[in-house]
Amino acid sequence: MSSSTQKVEISWTALWRIFIFIGFALLLYFGREAFAVLLVGVVLSLGIEPLVGFLSEKFKFGRVLAIVTVFIVLVMFLGSVLYFILPVLMSEFGGFVYRLNQIIPSLPGVNILPSSLQGSQSGIDKISSFLSSMNFSVTSTFWSIIKDIVLVFSALIVTLYLSVEKHGAERMLRVILPDTYEASVMTVFKNFEIKMRRWFATQLALSLFVGLAVFVGMFLIGVRYPVVLGILAGILEIVPVIGPIITGTLAFVIAASDSVSLAIYAVIFFILVQQLENHVLVPLLVGKSMRVHPVIVLVSVIAGGEIAGITGIILSVPIAVLAQEIFDYLAERKSKKLKLEVE
């Protein structure tokens, strides 16, 4: 019998690359909140850039004035929505949860004890007693709220700084990137920038349309809690396929508790909304080449929620788009390399 031995040699260059990669991964992990703030700022700056550019070019606003105007309009819009909708939402939400707690245990094939749902049955009405029964620290909760407020304001400040100068995010990358990687990274970032701007505007328009349509439709056909269902539909619109199914199922369950015919009308309405969205709005607002694959969005939202909660869900789609652009760029480079080798 003969045995052969293979000698594996690892150069210092390879070792240093491994150490640098490990160090960068640790930096990303321990500084994930700072990177999350930066990414949120980049995404928001890309999202408001069309509005800022429109005000700057059409109405001759300076960029600072245009940015301030956009921020004021957005704050006023959100404040008005909260002022008029929040009271109705809070009054409906308690009844919505209570109704579900009554309906779900009685559904055929669903073996859920009513006692298992009692914790959420009272909804908003018993939040204070629920918190008092838990073993939580007021100090830690206070600092957690302060921390979240600081992160939100930090993201807004980053957005402001990146938006003051045209192509601010791109210029920032050019400053911090080594010359060796600048061309590759900027190619990926430009594709990411185009796709994120288009996705941001499209998703906002679709969420507003679907949320408003569901609210109006549920109100007109007489399904209970139209405000809750409309807001849920708008929020869950970010999750492809699964989001509309969840909202439609909840509407069906609520409607079925009143009458079978009402439940059928609710299902027909949701089918019509989805057909209108998929065959009219989506092709009109964004081309097929600019769409993010639904599987990537779905998996990224679930993974983001598991890893970082609400922050992970918010950042899941931008990270998924960025990852998709990186993979597309690497695949394109590999294809060109193979083509050159064949020739």
C-alpha positions, 0 to 999 in steps of 0.5 A: 500500500502506498500513501501520499501526503499533501502539504498545505501551505497558507501564506501570510497574505491569506491569513491576514485576509482571514483575520481582517474578515473576522475582525470586520464581521465582529465589528458589524456584530458589535456595531450593528446598531450604528450600521443600522442607523447608517443604512436607514439614513442611506435608504431614507436619503435615497427615498426622499431624493426624488422629492428634493430634486423635484423641488430644487429643479421645478421650484428653484428651491435650494437643497437645504430648503427643499430637504426641510420642506420635505421633512416638515410635510412628512412630519405634518402628514404623519402627525395628522394621520396619527391625530385622526386615525389613532383614536379610532384605531385604539377603539377598534383594536380592543374589539378586534382582538376580543372578537378574534379571541371568541372566533378562533377557538370555535373554528373547526380544526383549530385546537386553541384553548380560550385561556391561552388567548386571555393575555391579549383579550383585553387588548389596550384596555388592560395594558397597564395591569399587564405591565404591572404583573410583569417583572420589568425594570422601569429604569431599563424600560426608560433607557430603552425608550431613550435609546430608541429615540436617540437612534431615530434622531440619529438616522434622521440626522444621517439622512439630512447630512447625506441629502444636503449634497447631491449624491451624498451617499455615493460621495461618502463611499468614494471617500472611505473606499480604497481605490482597489475596490472603488469601481466594483463597489460603486457599480453595485451601489449605483444599481442598488440606488436605482432599485431602492429608489424605485422600490421605495416609491412603489412600495409606498404607493402600493401600501397606501393604495391597498390600505385605503382600498381595504378600509373603504371596501370593508367599510362599504360592505359592512365588515367590522373594524375597517380601520384595523384591517386597512392599516394591517393591509397597508403594513403587510403589503411589504410581505409578498404573497403572505401579507395579503393572505393574512389580511384577507384571512382575518377579514374573512374570519371577522366577516364570517362571524356575522354572516357567510354571505359577508365573508364571501363578499370580503374574499371576492373584494380581496381577490379583486384588489390583488388582481388590480394590484398585480396586473395594473398597478405593479406593471404601471409603477415598476418594470419587471426588471426592477422588481425584487424577487418575492422569495428574497423579500419574504425570507429577508423579512422573516430573518430580519425579524428573528435577528433584530426585531422591528429594526431587522424587519425595516432593514430586511428589504434594503439588505436583501436588495443589496445582497441581490445586487452583489450576487448579480454583479459577481455572477456577471463578472464570472460570466464575462470571465468564462466568456473571455476564457472560451474565446 
